[in-house]
Amino acid sequence: MPPPDLAGRLDAAFGTDGHFERLYALARHEVHPDKYRRRMELEARARVIREYSGCFVPGLVQTEDYARAIFRSGGRKLTVSRIEELVAARMGRQAMLRADSPPDLSIIIDEAVLRRPIGSGDREHLPTGL
């Protein structure tokens, strides 16, 4: 997956009136397994998002390092390039939070999530401010 901001920059450079943005939106959904696509569609249209997480920092607010650590420790044998593709897709979901009219987002995170070591066990993978 290309970086989330690349599509907009390509549209601006080539004057393609959102063509690359539309292609990126299609490609972004293809990275996610079928079982998550419906959630991604609803999330993209949502005006209010309320979430509770007792195990992990929710994907919408994960940092790249945290997401990478989650994918590495997930028990699946993923290649480095596949992990990077999944991280880019996860970061692409966050674009809605920077939109002109972002959804009202409220997340409750269990304290255990903040204390649970992920990856190397240091706290560098936690989202900023936690």
DRENMI-919972 format. One record per residue (C-alpha): residue in one letter; chain; x, y, z. Coordinates in steps of 0.25 Angstrom, whole numbers. Layout:
N
[atom "A"; "A"; [X; Y; Z]];
...
! end
This chain:
130
[atom "M"; "A"; [0; 0; 0]];
[atom "P"; "A"; [5; 14; -3]];
[atom "P"; "A"; [6; 24; 8]];
[atom "P"; "A"; [-8; 30; 11]];
[atom "D"; "A"; [-4; 44; 7]];
[atom "L"; "A"; [2; 40; -7]];
[atom "A"; "A"; [-12; 39; -14]];
[atom "G"; "A"; [-15; 53; -11]];
[atom "R"; "A"; [-1; 58; -15]];
[atom "L"; "A"; [-3; 50; -28]];
[atom "D"; "A"; [-16; 57; -31]];
[atom "A"; "A"; [-10; 70; -29]];
[atom "A"; "A"; [2; 68; -37]];
[atom "F"; "A"; [-6; 62; -49]];
[atom "G"; "A"; [-19; 70; -47]];
[atom "T"; "A"; [-27; 57; -48]];
[atom "D"; "A"; [-38; 63; -39]];
[atom "G"; "A"; [-38; 52; -28]];
[atom "H"; "A"; [-36; 40; -37]];
[atom "F"; "A"; [-24; 35; -29]];
[atom "E"; "A"; [-32; 37; -16]];
[atom "R"; "A"; [-43; 28; -21]];
[atom "L"; "A"; [-33; 17; -26]];
[atom "Y"; "A"; [-26; 18; -12]];
[atom "A"; "A"; [-40; 16; -5]];
[atom "L"; "A"; [-42; 4; -13]];
[atom "A"; "A"; [-29; -2; -11]];
[atom "R"; "A"; [-29; 1; 4]];
[atom "H"; "A"; [-41; -8; 6]];
[atom "E"; "A"; [-35; -19; -2]];
[atom "V"; "A"; [-24; -21; 8]];
[atom "H"; "A"; [-33; -24; 19]];
[atom "P"; "A"; [-39; -39; 21]];
[atom "D"; "A"; [-53; -40; 17]];
[atom "K"; "A"; [-58; -42; 31]];
[atom "Y"; "A"; [-53; -27; 34]];
[atom "R"; "A"; [-58; -20; 21]];
[atom "R"; "A"; [-72; -18; 26]];
[atom "R"; "A"; [-66; -11; 38]];
[atom "M"; "A"; [-57; -2; 30]];
[atom "E"; "A"; [-69; 2; 21]];
[atom "L"; "A"; [-77; 6; 33]];
[atom "E"; "A"; [-65; 12; 40]];
[atom "A"; "A"; [-63; 21; 28]];
[atom "R"; "A"; [-77; 26; 28]];
[atom "A"; "A"; [-79; 28; 43]];
[atom "R"; "A"; [-82; 41; 49]];
[atom "V"; "A"; [-79; 35; 64]];
[atom "I"; "A"; [-70; 24; 68]];
[atom "R"; "A"; [-70; 19; 82]];
[atom "E"; "A"; [-61; 7; 85]];
[atom "Y"; "A"; [-56; -1; 97]];
[atom "S"; "A"; [-43; -9; 97]];
[atom "G"; "A"; [-38; -18; 107]];
[atom "C"; "A"; [-27; -25; 99]];
[atom "F"; "A"; [-21; -15; 90]];
[atom "V"; "A"; [-20; 0; 86]];
[atom "P"; "A"; [-31; 1; 75]];
[atom "G"; "A"; [-26; 1; 61]];
[atom "L"; "A"; [-31; 16; 59]];
[atom "V"; "A"; [-21; 21; 69]];
[atom "Q"; "A"; [-10; 12; 68]];
[atom "T"; "A"; [4; 17; 64]];
[atom "E"; "A"; [12; 10; 53]];
[atom "D"; "A"; [21; 4; 63]];
[atom "Y"; "A"; [10; -1; 71]];
[atom "A"; "A"; [3; -7; 59]];
[atom "R"; "A"; [16; -13; 54]];
[atom "A"; "A"; [18; -20; 68]];
[atom "I"; "A"; [4; -25; 68]];
[atom "F"; "A"; [5; -31; 54]];
[atom "R"; "A"; [19; -37; 58]];
[atom "S"; "A"; [14; -44; 70]];
[atom "G"; "A"; [1; -48; 65]];
[atom "G"; "A"; [5; -63; 63]];
[atom "R"; "A"; [4; -63; 48]];
[atom "K"; "A"; [16; -64; 39]];
[atom "L"; "A"; [16; -51; 32]];
[atom "T"; "A"; [27; -46; 23]];
[atom "V"; "A"; [33; -32; 26]];
[atom "S"; "A"; [26; -27; 13]];
[atom "R"; "A"; [13; -32; 17]];
[atom "I"; "A"; [14; -26; 31]];
[atom "E"; "A"; [18; -13; 25]];
[atom "E"; "A"; [6; -14; 15]];
[atom "L"; "A"; [-4; -16; 27]];
[atom "V"; "A"; [2; -5; 35]];
[atom "A"; "A"; [1; 5; 24]];
[atom "A"; "A"; [-14; 0; 22]];
[atom "R"; "A"; [-16; 2; 37]];
[atom "M"; "A"; [-10; 16; 37]];
[atom "G"; "A"; [-19; 19; 24]];
[atom "R"; "A"; [-31; 17; 33]];
[atom "Q"; "A"; [-27; 29; 41]];
[atom "A"; "A"; [-29; 38; 30]];
[atom "M"; "A"; [-43; 40; 34]];
[atom "L"; "A"; [-39; 46; 47]];
[atom "R"; "A"; [-32; 57; 39]];
[atom "A"; "A"; [-44; 60; 30]];
[atom "D"; "A"; [-51; 73; 30]];
[atom "S"; "A"; [-63; 66; 37]];
[atom "P"; "A"; [-57; 55; 45]];
[atom "P"; "A"; [-65; 46; 53]];
[atom "D"; "A"; [-67; 48; 68]];
[atom "L"; "A"; [-58; 38; 74]];
[atom "S"; "A"; [-58; 33; 88]];
[atom "I"; "A"; [-50; 21; 93]];
[atom "I"; "A"; [-49; 14; 106]];
[atom "I"; "A"; [-36; 6; 108]];
[atom "D"; "A"; [-34; -3; 119]];
[atom "E"; "A"; [-22; 0; 128]];
[atom "A"; "A"; [-17; -14; 125]];
[atom "V"; "A"; [-15; -10; 111]];
[atom "L"; "A"; [-6; 2; 115]];
[atom "R"; "A"; [2; -7; 123]];
[atom "R"; "A"; [3; -20; 114]];
[atom "P"; "A"; [17; -21; 108]];
[atom "I"; "A"; [16; -22; 92]];
[atom "G"; "A"; [27; -26; 84]];
[atom "S"; "A"; [40; -23; 91]];
[atom "G"; "A"; [33; -20; 104]];
[atom "D"; "A"; [37; -5; 104]];
[atom "R"; "A"; [27; 6; 104]];
[atom "E"; "A"; [32; 12; 91]];
[atom "H"; "A"; [20; 6; 84]];
[atom "L"; "A"; [9; 12; 91]];
[atom "P"; "A"; [2; 24; 84]];
[atom "T"; "A"; [7; 38; 88]];
[atom "G"; "A"; [0; 43; 101]];
[atom "L"; "A"; [-3; 30; 107]];
! end
